[in-house]
Amino acid sequence: MSELTFYHNPMSRGRIAHWMLEEVGVPYTVKLLDFEKQEHKSAEFLAINPMGKLPTIVHRKTAVTEAAAICAYLADAFPAARLAPAIDDPARGTYYRWLFFGAACVEPAVADRSFGRPPVRASALGYGSYEDTLNALEQAVSQGDYILGERFSAADVYVASQIGWGIMTKGIDPRPAFQAYVERTNQRPAFKRMNEQNEKFTQQLKR
């Protein structure tokens, strides 16, 4: 039995954590939660994550939620995978900057746009405006192959997931820089393994 448990549904942000787990390359146990059966709202799961949301992992008896936090946690918990700059590396600042920009700015900006939420004063929003957010994001993915230039990191797992989902749902404009970045990251073996496994999980939940 692995000391790392992954609570997952393939039709959720759990795919981000799943990709990260495949990048890390350590054993983990998957517990699928069926949304139709409301298993994510069961007393058992709410005791682990009171929000009743996915993804959630439990590692060494500690629960970690929120996809960006899981990416950051796993990168530090398993440094052999080299998915985060060392604490004394100046690139750590760039890594944190864009990883949390994805969570704090990109996701809410895209959600507001996608659901047609009434516009409010830009200064009242953490992300400012949709246009500024996408312009900054384009700059981030245009410095090299990845967020840190030529080095792939956990920040790419999160940011590429956000961009890929956003383009697919038409919440993010399919700018050439975004499309090229997603195509590069989606060629990684870990991403392909994640996709293959989720196809099986999806069929399993339909039974």
DOVEXKE-905980 format. One record per atom (N, C-alpha, C): x negated, y negated, z; residue in one letter. Coordinates in steps of 0.1 Angstrom, whole numbers, plus 5000, padded with zeros to 4 digits. Layout:
<pts>
+------+------+------+------+
:   px :   py :   pz : resn :
+------+------+------+------+
:    X :    Y :    Z :    a :
...
+------+------+------+------+
</pts>
This chain:
<pts>
+------+------+------+------+
:   px :   py :   pz : resn :
+------+------+------+------+
: 4992 : 5012 : 5000 :    m :
: 5000 : 5000 : 5000 :    m :
: 4991 : 4988 : 5000 :    m :
: 4994 : 4979 : 4991 :    s :
: 4986 : 4966 : 4990 :    s :
: 4989 : 4957 : 5002 :    s :
: 4980 : 4949 : 5006 :    e :
: 4983 : 4939 : 5016 :    e :
: 4989 : 4926 : 5011 :    e :
: 4992 : 4926 : 4997 :    l :
: 4998 : 4915 : 4991 :    l :
: 5011 : 4919 : 4984 :    l :
: 5022 : 4913 : 4989 :    t :
: 5035 : 4916 : 4983 :    t :
: 5041 : 4904 : 4975 :    t :
: 5046 : 4907 : 4964 :    f :
: 5051 : 4897 : 4955 :    f :
: 5066 : 4899 : 4953 :    f :
: 5074 : 4889 : 4957 :    y :
: 5088 : 4889 : 4955 :    y :
: 5091 : 4882 : 4942 :    y :
: 5099 : 4889 : 4934 :    h :
: 5099 : 4884 : 4920 :    h :
: 5112 : 4887 : 4913 :    h :
: 5115 : 4878 : 4903 :    n :
: 5125 : 4881 : 4893 :    n :
: 5120 : 4875 : 4880 :    n :
: 5120 : 4883 : 4869 :    p :
: 5114 : 4878 : 4857 :    p :
: 5121 : 4866 : 4851 :    p :
: 5133 : 4863 : 4855 :    m :
: 5140 : 4851 : 4850 :    m :
: 5139 : 4839 : 4861 :    m :
: 5127 : 4837 : 4865 :    s :
: 5124 : 4827 : 4875 :    s :
: 5110 : 4821 : 4874 :    s :
: 5107 : 4811 : 4882 :    r :
: 5093 : 4806 : 4883 :    r :
: 5084 : 4817 : 4888 :    r :
: 5089 : 4828 : 4892 :    g :
: 5080 : 4839 : 4896 :    g :
: 5070 : 4843 : 4885 :    g :
: 5073 : 4840 : 4873 :    r :
: 5064 : 4843 : 4862 :    r :
: 5051 : 4836 : 4863 :    r :
: 5051 : 4824 : 4869 :    i :
: 5039 : 4816 : 4871 :    i :
: 5030 : 4823 : 4881 :    i :
: 5036 : 4827 : 4893 :    a :
: 5028 : 4835 : 4903 :    a :
: 5023 : 4848 : 4897 :    a :
: 5032 : 4854 : 4889 :    h :
: 5028 : 4867 : 4883 :    h :
: 5016 : 4866 : 4874 :    h :
: 5016 : 4856 : 4866 :    w :
: 5004 : 4853 : 4857 :    w :
: 4992 : 4851 : 4866 :    w :
: 4993 : 4843 : 4877 :    m :
: 4982 : 4841 : 4885 :    m :
: 4977 : 4854 : 4892 :    m :
: 4986 : 4862 : 4896 :    l :
: 4982 : 4875 : 4902 :    l :
: 4974 : 4883 : 4892 :    l :
: 4978 : 4883 : 4880 :    e :
: 4971 : 4891 : 4870 :    e :
: 4957 : 4885 : 4867 :    e :
: 4956 : 4872 : 4868 :    e :
: 4943 : 4865 : 4866 :    e :
: 4934 : 4869 : 4878 :    e :
: 4939 : 4869 : 4890 :    v :
: 4931 : 4872 : 4902 :    v :
: 4926 : 4887 : 4901 :    v :
: 4935 : 4896 : 4896 :    g :
: 4931 : 4910 : 4894 :    g :
: 4930 : 4918 : 4907 :    g :
: 4937 : 4915 : 4917 :    v :
: 4937 : 4923 : 4929 :    v :
: 4950 : 4931 : 4930 :    v :
: 4950 : 4942 : 4937 :    p :
: 4963 : 4950 : 4938 :    p :
: 4974 : 4942 : 4945 :    p :
: 4986 : 4944 : 4941 :    y :
: 4997 : 4938 : 4947 :    y :
: 5010 : 4947 : 4945 :    y :
: 5019 : 4946 : 4954 :    t :
: 5032 : 4953 : 4954 :    t :
: 5043 : 4943 : 4949 :    t :
: 5050 : 4948 : 4939 :    v :
: 5061 : 4939 : 4934 :    v :
: 5074 : 4944 : 4940 :    v :
: 5082 : 4934 : 4946 :    k :
: 5095 : 4937 : 4950 :    k :
: 5105 : 4928 : 4942 :    k :
: 5112 : 4935 : 4933 :    l :
: 5122 : 4928 : 4925 :    l :
: 5134 : 4924 : 4932 :    l :
: 5139 : 4912 : 4931 :    l :
: 5151 : 4908 : 4937 :    l :
: 5161 : 4905 : 4926 :    l :
: 5173 : 4911 : 4927 :    d :
: 5183 : 4910 : 4917 :    d :
: 5192 : 4898 : 4920 :    d :
: 5192 : 4888 : 4911 :    f :
: 5200 : 4876 : 4913 :    f :
: 5215 : 4879 : 4913 :    f :
: 5219 : 4888 : 4904 :    e :
: 5233 : 4892 : 4903 :    e :
: 5238 : 4897 : 4916 :    e :
: 5230 : 4904 : 4924 :    k :
: 5234 : 4910 : 4936 :    k :
: 5231 : 4901 : 4948 :    k :
: 5226 : 4889 : 4945 :    q :
: 5223 : 4879 : 4955 :    q :
: 5212 : 4884 : 4965 :    q :
: 5203 : 4892 : 4960 :    e :
: 5193 : 4898 : 4969 :    e :
: 5183 : 4887 : 4974 :    e :
: 5182 : 4876 : 4967 :    h :
: 5173 : 4865 : 4971 :    h :
: 5180 : 4857 : 4983 :    h :
: 5192 : 4860 : 4985 :    k :
: 5199 : 4853 : 4996 :    k :
: 5202 : 4862 : 5008 :    k :
: 5196 : 4874 : 5008 :    s :
: 5199 : 4884 : 5018 :    s :
: 5192 : 4879 : 5031 :    s :
: 5197 : 4883 : 5043 :    a :
: 5191 : 4880 : 5055 :    a :
: 5176 : 4884 : 5056 :    a :
: 5173 : 4895 : 5050 :    e :
: 5159 : 4900 : 5050 :    e :
: 5150 : 4891 : 5043 :    e :
: 5154 : 4886 : 5031 :    f :
: 5145 : 4877 : 5024 :    f :
: 5145 : 4863 : 5029 :    f :
: 5157 : 4858 : 5034 :    l :
: 5157 : 4845 : 5040 :    l :
: 5148 : 4844 : 5052 :    l :
: 5146 : 4855 : 5059 :    a :
: 5136 : 4855 : 5070 :    a :
: 5122 : 4852 : 5066 :    a :
: 5119 : 4855 : 5053 :    i :
: 5106 : 4853 : 5047 :    i :
: 5105 : 4839 : 5041 :    i :
: 5115 : 4836 : 5033 :    n :
: 5116 : 4823 : 5026 :    n :
: 5130 : 4817 : 5029 :    n :
: 5132 : 4808 : 5038 :    p :
: 5145 : 4803 : 5041 :    p :
: 5152 : 4796 : 5029 :    p :
: 5145 : 4792 : 5019 :    m :
: 5151 : 4786 : 5007 :    m :
: 5157 : 4797 : 4999 :    m :
: 5154 : 4809 : 5000 :    g :
: 5159 : 4820 : 4992 :    g :
: 5156 : 4818 : 4978 :    g :
: 5143 : 4814 : 4975 :    k :
: 5139 : 4811 : 4961 :    k :
: 5126 : 4819 : 4958 :    k :
: 5124 : 4821 : 4945 :    l :
: 5112 : 4827 : 4940 :    l :
: 5104 : 4818 : 4932 :    l :
: 5090 : 4820 : 4932 :    p :
: 5083 : 4831 : 4938 :    p :
: 5080 : 4829 : 4952 :    p :
: 5077 : 4841 : 4958 :    t :
: 5072 : 4841 : 4972 :    t :
: 5062 : 4853 : 4973 :    t :
: 5052 : 4851 : 4980 :    i :
: 5042 : 4862 : 4982 :    i :
: 5040 : 4863 : 4998 :    i :
: 5037 : 4874 : 5002 :    v :
: 5032 : 4876 : 5016 :    v :
: 5019 : 4883 : 5015 :    v :
: 5009 : 4876 : 5021 :    h :
: 4995 : 4881 : 5021 :    h :
: 4990 : 4881 : 5035 :    h :
: 4985 : 4893 : 5040 :    r :
: 4980 : 4894 : 5053 :    r :
: 4990 : 4888 : 5063 :    r :
: 5003 : 4891 : 5061 :    k :
: 5014 : 4888 : 5070 :    k :
: 5018 : 4873 : 5070 :    k :
: 5012 : 4866 : 5060 :    t :
: 5015 : 4851 : 5059 :    t :
: 5023 : 4849 : 5046 :    t :
: 5035 : 4843 : 5047 :    a :
: 5043 : 4840 : 5035 :    a :
: 5038 : 4827 : 5029 :    a :
: 5037 : 4827 : 5015 :    v :
: 5034 : 4815 : 5008 :    v :
: 5045 : 4813 : 4997 :    v :
: 5050 : 4801 : 4996 :    t :
: 5061 : 4799 : 4986 :    t :
: 5056 : 4787 : 4978 :    t :
: 5064 : 4784 : 4968 :    e :
: 5062 : 4773 : 4958 :    e :
: 5050 : 4777 : 4949 :    e :
: 5054 : 4777 : 4936 :    a :
: 5044 : 4782 : 4926 :    a :
: 5031 : 4776 : 4926 :    a :
: 5030 : 4763 : 4927 :    a :
: 5017 : 4756 : 4927 :    a :
: 5009 : 4760 : 4939 :    a :
: 5016 : 4761 : 4951 :    a :
: 5009 : 4765 : 4963 :    a :
: 5004 : 4779 : 4962 :    a :
: 5011 : 4788 : 4956 :    i :
: 5007 : 4801 : 4954 :    i :
: 4995 : 4802 : 4945 :    i :
: 4995 : 4794 : 4934 :    c :
: 4983 : 4794 : 4926 :    c :
: 4971 : 4789 : 4933 :    c :
: 4972 : 4778 : 4941 :    a :
: 4961 : 4773 : 4948 :    a :
: 4956 : 4783 : 4959 :    a :
: 4966 : 4789 : 4966 :    y :
: 4962 : 4799 : 4976 :    y :
: 4955 : 4811 : 4971 :    y :
: 4960 : 4816 : 4960 :    l :
: 4954 : 4828 : 4955 :    l :
: 4940 : 4826 : 4949 :    l :
: 4938 : 4814 : 4943 :    a :
: 4925 : 4810 : 4938 :    a :
: 4914 : 4810 : 4950 :    a :
: 4919 : 4805 : 4961 :    d :
: 4909 : 4804 : 4973 :    d :
: 4908 : 4817 : 4980 :    d :
: 4919 : 4825 : 4981 :    a :
: 4919 : 4837 : 4988 :    a :
: 4910 : 4848 : 4981 :    a :
: 4909 : 4846 : 4968 :    f :
: 4901 : 4856 : 4960 :    f :
: 4891 : 4849 : 4951 :    f :
: 4881 : 4843 : 4957 :    p :
: 4871 : 4834 : 4950 :    p :
: 4863 : 4842 : 4939 :    p :
: 4863 : 4855 : 4940 :    a :
: 4855 : 4863 : 4930 :    a :
: 4861 : 4861 : 4916 :    a :
: 4874 : 4857 : 4915 :    a :
: 4880 : 4855 : 4902 :    a :
: 4876 : 4842 : 4896 :    a :
: 4870 : 4833 : 4903 :    r :
: 4865 : 4820 : 4899 :    r :
: 4876 : 4812 : 4892 :    r :
: 4887 : 4810 : 4899 :    l :
: 4898 : 4803 : 4893 :    l :
: 4900 : 4789 : 4900 :    l :
: 4890 : 4785 : 4908 :    a :
: 4890 : 4772 : 4914 :    a :
: 4876 : 4767 : 4916 :    a :
: 4873 : 4754 : 4914 :    p :
: 4859 : 4750 : 4917 :    p :
: 4857 : 4751 : 4932 :    p :
: 4844 : 4752 : 4936 :    a :
: 4841 : 4753 : 4950 :    a :
: 4844 : 4740 : 4957 :    a :
: 4846 : 4740 : 4970 :    i :
: 4850 : 4729 : 4978 :    i :
: 4840 : 4717 : 4976 :    i :
: 4828 : 4720 : 4975 :    d :
: 4818 : 4709 : 4973 :    d :
: 4815 : 4705 : 4959 :    d :
: 4823 : 4711 : 4949 :    d :
: 4822 : 4708 : 4935 :    d :
: 4830 : 4696 : 4932 :    d :
: 4825 : 4685 : 4926 :    p :
: 4833 : 4673 : 4923 :    p :
: 4845 : 4677 : 4914 :    p :
: 4844 : 4688 : 4906 :    a :
: 4855 : 4692 : 4898 :    a :
: 4868 : 4696 : 4906 :    a :
: 4865 : 4698 : 4919 :    r :
: 4877 : 4702 : 4927 :    r :
: 4887 : 4691 : 4927 :    r :
: 4883 : 4679 : 4927 :    g :
: 4893 : 4668 : 4926 :    g :
: 4901 : 4668 : 4914 :    g :
: 4895 : 4670 : 4902 :    t :
: 4902 : 4671 : 4890 :    t :
: 4912 : 4682 : 4890 :    t :
: 4907 : 4694 : 4895 :    y :
: 4915 : 4706 : 4896 :    y :
: 4928 : 4703 : 4904 :    y :
: 4926 : 4698 : 4916 :    y :
: 4938 : 4694 : 4925 :    y :
: 4947 : 4684 : 4918 :    y :
: 4940 : 4674 : 4912 :    r :
: 4948 : 4663 : 4906 :    r :
: 4959 : 4668 : 4897 :    r :
: 4954 : 4677 : 4887 :    w :
: 4964 : 4681 : 4877 :    w :
: 4973 : 4693 : 4881 :    w :
: 4968 : 4701 : 4890 :    l :
: 4976 : 4712 : 4895 :    l :
: 4988 : 4706 : 4902 :    l :
: 4986 : 4696 : 4910 :    f :
: 4997 : 4690 : 4918 :    f :
: 5005 : 4679 : 4910 :    f :
: 4998 : 4674 : 4899 :    f :
: 5006 : 4665 : 4890 :    f :
: 5016 : 4674 : 4883 :    f :
: 5013 : 4686 : 4880 :    g :
: 5023 : 4695 : 4873 :    g :
: 5035 : 4697 : 4882 :    g :
: 5032 : 4699 : 4895 :    a :
: 5044 : 4701 : 4904 :    a :
: 5051 : 4689 : 4908 :    a :
: 5044 : 4678 : 4911 :    a :
: 5050 : 4666 : 4916 :    a :
: 5055 : 4656 : 4905 :    a :
: 5050 : 4657 : 4893 :    c :
: 5054 : 4648 : 4883 :    c :
: 5061 : 4655 : 4871 :    c :
: 5053 : 4665 : 4865 :    v :
: 5058 : 4671 : 4853 :    v :
: 5072 : 4678 : 4855 :    v :
: 5073 : 4686 : 4865 :    e :
: 5085 : 4694 : 4867 :    e :
: 5097 : 4685 : 4870 :    e :
: 5096 : 4675 : 4879 :    p :
: 5108 : 4667 : 4881 :    p :
: 5111 : 4658 : 4869 :    p :
: 5101 : 4653 : 4862 :    a :
: 5104 : 4644 : 4850 :    a :
: 5111 : 4652 : 4840 :    a :
: 5107 : 4665 : 4837 :    v :
: 5113 : 4673 : 4827 :    v :
: 5127 : 4677 : 4832 :    v :
: 5129 : 4680 : 4844 :    a :
: 5142 : 4684 : 4849 :    a :
: 5152 : 4672 : 4848 :    a :
: 5148 : 4660 : 4851 :    d :
: 5156 : 4648 : 4850 :    d :
: 5160 : 4646 : 4836 :    d :
: 5151 : 4648 : 4827 :    r :
: 5153 : 4646 : 4812 :    r :
: 5163 : 4657 : 4807 :    r :
: 5160 : 4669 : 4811 :    s :
: 5168 : 4681 : 4806 :    s :
: 5182 : 4680 : 4810 :    s :
: 5185 : 4676 : 4823 :    f :
: 5198 : 4676 : 4828 :    f :
: 5205 : 4663 : 4827 :    f :
: 5199 : 4653 : 4820 :    g :
: 5205 : 4641 : 4817 :    g :
: 5209 : 4633 : 4830 :    g :
: 5200 : 4633 : 4840 :    r :
: 5203 : 4626 : 4852 :    r :
: 5202 : 4611 : 4849 :    r :
: 5211 : 4603 : 4855 :    p :
: 5211 : 4589 : 4853 :    p :
: 5197 : 4583 : 4856 :    p :
: 5193 : 4574 : 4847 :    p :
: 5180 : 4567 : 4849 :    p :
: 5180 : 4558 : 4861 :    p :
: 5169 : 4558 : 4868 :    v :
: 5167 : 4548 : 4879 :    v :
: 5155 : 4540 : 4877 :    v :
: 5152 : 4531 : 4885 :    r :
: 5140 : 4523 : 4885 :    r :
: 5128 : 4532 : 4885 :    r :
: 5118 : 4530 : 4876 :    a :
: 5106 : 4538 : 4875 :    a :
: 5099 : 4538 : 4888 :    a :
: 5098 : 4527 : 4895 :    s :
: 5091 : 4525 : 4907 :    s :
: 5097 : 4533 : 4919 :    s :
: 5110 : 4538 : 4917 :    a :
: 5116 : 4545 : 4927 :    a :
: 5114 : 4560 : 4926 :    a :
: 5108 : 4564 : 4915 :    l :
: 5105 : 4578 : 4912 :    l :
: 5090 : 4582 : 4914 :    l :
: 5087 : 4593 : 4920 :    g :
: 5074 : 4597 : 4922 :    g :
: 5066 : 4598 : 4909 :    g :
: 5073 : 4602 : 4898 :    y :
: 5066 : 4604 : 4886 :    y :
: 5066 : 4591 : 4877 :    y :
: 5073 : 4581 : 4881 :    g :
: 5074 : 4569 : 4873 :    g :
: 5084 : 4570 : 4862 :    g :
: 5079 : 4574 : 4850 :    s :
: 5088 : 4576 : 4838 :    s :
: 5084 : 4589 : 4831 :    s :
: 5093 : 4594 : 4823 :    y :
: 5091 : 4606 : 4815 :    y :
: 5080 : 4603 : 4805 :    y :
: 5080 : 4592 : 4799 :    e :
: 5070 : 4588 : 4788 :    e :
: 5056 : 4587 : 4794 :    e :
: 5055 : 4581 : 4806 :    d :
: 5042 : 4579 : 4812 :    d :
: 5037 : 4593 : 4817 :    d :
: 5046 : 4601 : 4821 :    t :
: 5042 : 4615 : 4826 :    t :
: 5036 : 4623 : 4815 :    t :
: 5043 : 4623 : 4803 :    l :
: 5039 : 4631 : 4792 :    l :
: 5026 : 4625 : 4786 :    l :
: 5024 : 4612 : 4786 :    n :
: 5012 : 4606 : 4781 :    n :
: 5000 : 4611 : 4789 :    n :
: 5002 : 4610 : 4803 :    a :
: 4991 : 4614 : 4812 :    a :
: 4988 : 4629 : 4810 :    a :
: 4999 : 4637 : 4809 :    l :
: 4997 : 4652 : 4807 :    l :
: 4990 : 4655 : 4794 :    l :
: 4993 : 4648 : 4783 :    e :
: 4986 : 4650 : 4771 :    e :
: 4971 : 4647 : 4772 :    e :
: 4968 : 4636 : 4780 :    q :
: 4954 : 4633 : 4782 :    q :
: 4947 : 4644 : 4790 :    q :
: 4954 : 4650 : 4799 :    a :
: 4948 : 4661 : 4808 :    a :
: 4944 : 4673 : 4800 :    a :
: 4953 : 4676 : 4790 :    v :
: 4950 : 4689 : 4782 :    v :
: 4942 : 4686 : 4769 :    v :
: 4937 : 4674 : 4768 :    s :
: 4930 : 4671 : 4756 :    s :
: 4915 : 4669 : 4758 :    s :
: 4910 : 4672 : 4771 :    q :
: 4896 : 4669 : 4774 :    q :
: 4887 : 4681 : 4770 :    q :
: 4893 : 4692 : 4766 :    g :
: 4886 : 4704 : 4762 :    g :
: 4896 : 4715 : 4761 :    g :
: 4892 : 4727 : 4761 :    d :
: 4901 : 4738 : 4760 :    d :
: 4911 : 4739 : 4771 :    d :
: 4906 : 4735 : 4783 :    y :
: 4914 : 4737 : 4795 :    y :
: 4913 : 4724 : 4804 :    y :
: 4920 : 4723 : 4815 :    i :
: 4921 : 4712 : 4823 :    i :
: 4907 : 4708 : 4828 :    i :
: 4898 : 4717 : 4831 :    l :
: 4884 : 4715 : 4835 :    l :
: 4874 : 4715 : 4824 :    l :
: 4879 : 4713 : 4812 :    g :
: 4870 : 4713 : 4800 :    g :
: 4870 : 4727 : 4794 :    g :
: 4858 : 4734 : 4796 :    e :
: 4857 : 4747 : 4790 :    e :
: 4860 : 4758 : 4800 :    e :
: 4863 : 4754 : 4813 :    r :
: 4865 : 4764 : 4823 :    r :
: 4880 : 4765 : 4826 :    r :
: 4885 : 4778 : 4825 :    f :
: 4899 : 4780 : 4829 :    f :
: 4901 : 4781 : 4844 :    f :
: 4912 : 4776 : 4849 :    s :
: 4914 : 4776 : 4864 :    s :
: 4929 : 4778 : 4867 :    s :
: 4932 : 4779 : 4880 :    a :
: 4945 : 4781 : 4884 :    a :
: 4954 : 4769 : 4880 :    a :
: 4948 : 4757 : 4878 :    a :
: 4955 : 4746 : 4874 :    a :
: 4961 : 4748 : 4860 :    a :
: 4954 : 4755 : 4852 :    d :
: 4959 : 4759 : 4838 :    d :
: 4971 : 4768 : 4839 :    d :
: 4970 : 4778 : 4848 :    v :
: 4982 : 4787 : 4850 :    v :
: 4994 : 4779 : 4852 :    v :
: 4994 : 4769 : 4861 :    y :
: 5006 : 4762 : 4865 :    y :
: 5010 : 4752 : 4854 :    y :
: 5000 : 4744 : 4849 :    v :
: 5003 : 4734 : 4839 :    v :
: 5008 : 4740 : 4826 :    v :
: 5001 : 4751 : 4821 :    a :
: 5005 : 4757 : 4809 :    a :
: 5019 : 4763 : 4810 :    a :
: 5022 : 4769 : 4822 :    s :
: 5035 : 4774 : 4824 :    s :
: 5046 : 4763 : 4823 :    s :
: 5043 : 4752 : 4829 :    q :
: 5053 : 4741 : 4828 :    q :
: 5055 : 4736 : 4814 :    q :
: 5044 : 4734 : 4806 :    i :
: 5045 : 4730 : 4793 :    i :
: 5052 : 4740 : 4784 :    i :
: 5048 : 4752 : 4785 :    g :
: 5054 : 4763 : 4777 :    g :
: 5069 : 4763 : 4779 :    g :
: 5073 : 4763 : 4792 :    w :
: 5088 : 4763 : 4795 :    w :
: 5094 : 4751 : 4790 :    w :
: 5088 : 4739 : 4792 :    g :
: 5094 : 4727 : 4787 :    g :
: 5096 : 4726 : 4772 :    g :
: 5086 : 4731 : 4765 :    i :
: 5087 : 4731 : 4750 :    i :
: 5099 : 4741 : 4746 :    i :
: 5099 : 4752 : 4752 :    m :
: 5109 : 4762 : 4749 :    m :
: 5124 : 4757 : 4751 :    m :
: 5125 : 4750 : 4762 :    t :
: 5138 : 4744 : 4766 :    t :
: 5141 : 4730 : 4761 :    t :
: 5131 : 4725 : 4753 :    k :
: 5132 : 4712 : 4746 :    k :
: 5132 : 4701 : 4757 :    k :
: 5127 : 4703 : 4768 :    g :
: 5125 : 4693 : 4778 :    g :
: 5112 : 4686 : 4777 :    g :
: 5103 : 4691 : 4769 :    i :
: 5090 : 4685 : 4766 :    i :
: 5088 : 4684 : 4751 :    i :
: 5084 : 4672 : 4747 :    d :
: 5082 : 4670 : 4732 :    d :
: 5071 : 4679 : 4728 :    d :
: 5072 : 4686 : 4717 :    p :
: 5062 : 4696 : 4712 :    p :
: 5050 : 4689 : 4705 :    p :
: 5043 : 4681 : 4713 :    r :
: 5032 : 4674 : 4707 :    r :
: 5021 : 4684 : 4703 :    r :
: 5013 : 4681 : 4693 :    p :
: 5003 : 4691 : 4688 :    p :
: 4994 : 4695 : 4700 :    p :
: 4990 : 4685 : 4708 :    a :
: 4980 : 4688 : 4719 :    a :
: 4987 : 4698 : 4729 :    a :
: 4999 : 4697 : 4731 :    f :
: 5006 : 4706 : 4740 :    f :
: 5007 : 4720 : 4734 :    f :
: 5011 : 4720 : 4721 :    q :
: 5012 : 4733 : 4715 :    q :
: 4999 : 4741 : 4714 :    q :
: 4988 : 4734 : 4711 :    a :
: 4975 : 4740 : 4710 :    a :
: 4971 : 4745 : 4723 :    a :
: 4973 : 4738 : 4734 :    y :
: 4969 : 4742 : 4747 :    y :
: 4977 : 4754 : 4752 :    y :
: 4990 : 4754 : 4749 :    v :
: 4998 : 4766 : 4753 :    v :
: 4993 : 4778 : 4745 :    v :
: 4991 : 4777 : 4732 :    e :
: 4986 : 4788 : 4724 :    e :
: 4973 : 4794 : 4729 :    e :
: 4964 : 4785 : 4733 :    r :
: 4951 : 4789 : 4739 :    r :
: 4953 : 4797 : 4752 :    r :
: 4960 : 4792 : 4761 :    t :
: 4962 : 4798 : 4774 :    t :
: 4970 : 4811 : 4773 :    t :
: 4979 : 4812 : 4763 :    n :
: 4988 : 4824 : 4762 :    n :
: 4980 : 4835 : 4755 :    n :
: 4968 : 4833 : 4750 :    q :
: 4960 : 4844 : 4745 :    q :
: 4952 : 4851 : 4755 :    q :
: 4953 : 4847 : 4768 :    r :
: 4945 : 4853 : 4778 :    r :
: 4951 : 4867 : 4781 :    r :
: 4943 : 4877 : 4784 :    p :
: 4948 : 4891 : 4786 :    p :
: 4958 : 4891 : 4798 :    p :
: 4955 : 4883 : 4809 :    a :
: 4963 : 4883 : 4820 :    a :
: 4977 : 4878 : 4817 :    a :
: 4978 : 4868 : 4808 :    f :
: 4991 : 4863 : 4804 :    f :
: 4999 : 4874 : 4796 :    f :
: 4992 : 4881 : 4788 :    k :
: 4998 : 4891 : 4780 :    k :
: 5003 : 4903 : 4789 :    k :
: 4995 : 4906 : 4799 :    r :
: 4999 : 4917 : 4808 :    r :
: 5012 : 4913 : 4816 :    r :
: 5012 : 4900 : 4820 :    m :
: 5023 : 4895 : 4827 :    m :
: 5036 : 4896 : 4818 :    m :
: 5035 : 4892 : 4806 :    n :
: 5046 : 4893 : 4797 :    n :
: 5051 : 4907 : 4795 :    n :
: 5042 : 4916 : 4793 :    e :
: 5046 : 4930 : 4791 :    e :
: 5053 : 4936 : 4803 :    e :
: 5047 : 4933 : 4815 :    q :
: 5053 : 4938 : 4827 :    q :
: 5067 : 4932 : 4829 :    q :
: 5069 : 4919 : 4826 :    n :
: 5082 : 4913 : 4828 :    n :
: 5093 : 4918 : 4818 :    n :
: 5089 : 4923 : 4807 :    e :
: 5098 : 4929 : 4798 :    e :
: 5104 : 4942 : 4804 :    e :
: 5095 : 4949 : 4811 :    k :
: 5099 : 4962 : 4818 :    k :
: 5108 : 4958 : 4830 :    k :
: 5104 : 4948 : 4837 :    f :
: 5112 : 4944 : 4849 :    f :
: 5126 : 4940 : 4845 :    f :
: 5127 : 4932 : 4834 :    t :
: 5140 : 4928 : 4829 :    t :
: 5149 : 4940 : 4826 :    t :
: 5143 : 4950 : 4819 :    q :
: 5151 : 4962 : 4816 :    q :
: 5155 : 4969 : 4829 :    q :
: 5146 : 4969 : 4839 :    q :
: 5148 : 4976 : 4851 :    q :
: 5160 : 4970 : 4859 :    q :
: 5161 : 4957 : 4858 :    l :
: 5172 : 4950 : 4865 :    l :
: 5185 : 4951 : 4858 :    l :
: 5185 : 4955 : 4845 :    k :
: 5197 : 4957 : 4838 :    k :
: 5204 : 4970 : 4841 :    k :
: 5197 : 4979 : 4847 :    r :
: 5202 : 4993 : 4849 :    r :
: 5213 : 4993 : 4859 :    r :
+------+------+------+------+
</pts>
